[in-house]
């Protein structure tokens, strides 16, 4: 098993609920559904988390219970939180953002230079001078 979700601990190879932390998770859901922002909802619930971490807590399906983890929240609460998260994203215009593909072009490692005519004792001046001599990238 990988990382144990917040609100659980492993005892004798089984996941068990840590009730004090589980109550904080329930409060996170309540606070969020009552209109608080993610980070504020987490903070008020007693969980130190930034926006992204609080969002991941809200999206964690283990809290519904599965073959390994006992349930902390019910399906209705989980579904309401997901609907609210999507509703807020739509209001803020964040539903169809497209991620830019990573730049796969490698930066040049070879250049064609003009002939070196000057040398400077100051490294910054020498670097500026060398950059000024670049004519093109080598193919």
N, C-alpha and C positions, 0 to 999 in steps of 0.2 A: 504494500500500500504506500502511496506517496505521502503528501502533506495531510495531516489530520485537520479537518475544518474547525474553525473557531466554534466553540460550544460543545466540542466532543473531546474525549480522551480515550486512549486505548488501555483496556484492563484485561489481562489474561487473553490477549489476542482478539478481543471484541471491542467495538466502539460503544461507549456509554456516554450519556449526556452529562455535561457539567452544568448543573441546574442554574448556577449564578450567571454563567456566560450565555446559556440558552435563553434566559430571561432577557438579557441584553439584546440578543438577536430578535426576540419577539418585540421588544420595545423599538428596535430599529425599524421593523416593518410598520408598527403602529405610528411612529413619528413620521415616517415617510408618507404613509397613507393619509396622515392628518395635514399634509402640505409642506412639511419641512424639506429643505434641500438635503441631498444625500449626506454631505459631510456634517451638517448641523444635526441631522437625524441620528447619525452614528454618535456624535459627541454627546448629545442629550441622552442617548441610551447607555453611555458609559464606555463606548468603544472608540479608541483613538484611531481614526481612519480618515484618509483623504477621500475625495470624491470617487476616484477610480476604485479604491479598495472597498468603499461602502457599496458601490454598484456591484462589485463581484460578490459581496456577501448577499445582496438581494437576489442575485441570479443563481446562487448555489442551490442546485436541485437536491443535494444531500439532505438539506433541512426538511424536505418532504418525507424523508425516510426511504430507504431502499434495502437491499439484501444485507447490507453491512451496517448502515447507520439508522438508528431509531429516529422517528420524526420529531422535529422541534416545532414546526409550523404546519398548518393545514393547507390543502390544495387551494381553497378559496382565497386565503390571505396571499399566498404566493401569486396566484393568477391576477389578483387585484393590483399587486405591486408591479407586476410586469406590464399590465395595461396602463397603469399610471406613468410608468417610466417611458413607455412609447408615446403616450399622450403628451408628456412634457417635451419629449424630443421633437415631436411634430410642431408644437407651438414655437419652439426655438429654431425650427428649420434644420434640424440635425438628422433627418431620417434618410436622406439620399446622398449623403456625402460619399464621394468616391475617393478612395485613397490613391495617391499618385504612385504609379509603379516605381520601384527603386531604380535609380540611374545605374544602368548596367555598363555604361561606357566607362572604361578605366581612364584615369587621368594620364596624360602623357608622361613618359619617363625619359624621353630623349627629345632634344631640341637642336635646331640648327642656329648657330650663333654667328654674328659678325666677328671679324678678327679682333682679338683683345689688344687694345692700344694703351690702356691706363691701368695702374695698380694703385689702390688706396690703402693706407694703413688702418683706417677706420672700417671695421667689418660691415657696418650698416651701409656706408657709402659704396663699398666694394660690391655688396649684394645688389644695391639699387643699380649700379653700373652694369653688372652682369645681366640683370633682368632686362635692362634697356637694350642689350645686344641680341636678345632672342628675336629671330626672324620668323621662325615657324616651328611647328612640331615635326619631329622626324616621323616618317611613315614606315 
